[in-house]
């Protein structure tokens, strides 16, 4: 199968660069990488162009009219051609086995819910490409030596398949579609009409997963197997009204057992074949 990556971004080329370094050093290379850009300035465009010789990268952009992540993700989904798609964000550095793990654990009728380990701002700032290519940035001892606070959550970085299988099985966290690290079959994502474009920040990714489950797709927890490092950042786009709207939409999705959103790809992007 072919595997693609859709990376959401907005005006943070420094973090996006670190993330793209991660995809340059994958054991299993992506067949396509689509940057879903929610209205960034030319700095982001120029950064993406600088990776054109290293990655099979494409830039999907629309004008900045506020938080419209779900809309740009749908545009990127329309542009995608790979059989299987991994969704992630501009601030998530993938471990070298990241795409290989998603590919190995992908099965028809399932979506995969991966994990992340959150870095402090000082550690986020200091990471360079050699740290990523060597793999040392995913080593707990190296991170702690650089000032990363110690936490039991660092067990996510243990790269032992038996341990990961056990932890995936016993973790109390539910497998859900999270925007930082999830994957599924393109045909399934199109079948539910993509993301609900009414939704702003706060559970907008999970609502897509909930409709996939309503369609009969099963979830598989791989939060200890497929890991990204989450770079620290502020969230100025968070607001209570958006959370209320999103929670209401998710409640309706659950109560109505909704599979297809009327506010998705075919609502705006009529190029998708019926």
Helices and strands as residue ranges (DSSP letters): E 3-9, H 13-24, E 32-37, H 42-50, E 57-61, H 69-79, E 84-89, E 92-94, H 98-105, E 110-118, H 121-126, H 129-134, G 136-138, H 140-145, G 152-157, H 161-170, E 181-185, H 186-191, H 204-214, E 218-230, H 240-255, H 265-268
